[in-house]
Amino acid sequence: MNTDNRLFMRQDGLVATDMDGETVMMSVERGEYFGLSGIGGQIWAWLEQPRTLDQLVESVCETFEIEPATGRADLQRFLQSLQDNGLIKVVPASAHV
């Protein structure tokens, strides 16, 4: 996943709510449910506003006291999973106004 100068943002058309500490989402378009807890739920909350990979890595590492190299690798896998499931999209920073 090439992430230089790109923003990660929530996909349109998702309904999300917090249920007992877990973020539960439904893709109206796909008719599928997804759940995130712990770090995943926090990352989802941060994605309320579009963010770069570097911004997300910094937040994850500071909040959860994770080494940057580990945080970056784990975060890239997690973001790829969100993208593969149609929950987020990645756009060039210049395309987001």
MOTAKA-V776795 format. One record per backbone hydrogen bond with DSSP energy under -1.0 kcal/mol. NH is the residue of the N-H (numbers start at 1). CO is the residue of the C=O. If there is no record, write none. Layout:
nh,co
NH,CO
NH,CO
This chain:
nh,co
6,3
7,91
8,51
9,89
11,87
15,26
17,24
19,22
22,19
23,36
24,17
25,34
26,15
27,32
28,13
31,27
34,25
36,23
40,37
42,38
43,39
44,40
45,41
46,42
47,43
48,45
49,46
51,8
56,52
57,53
58,54
59,55
60,56
61,57
62,58
63,59
64,60
71,67
72,68
73,69
74,70
75,71
76,72
77,73
78,74
79,75
80,76
81,77
82,78
83,79
84,80
85,81
86,83
87,82
89,9
91,7
93,5
95,92
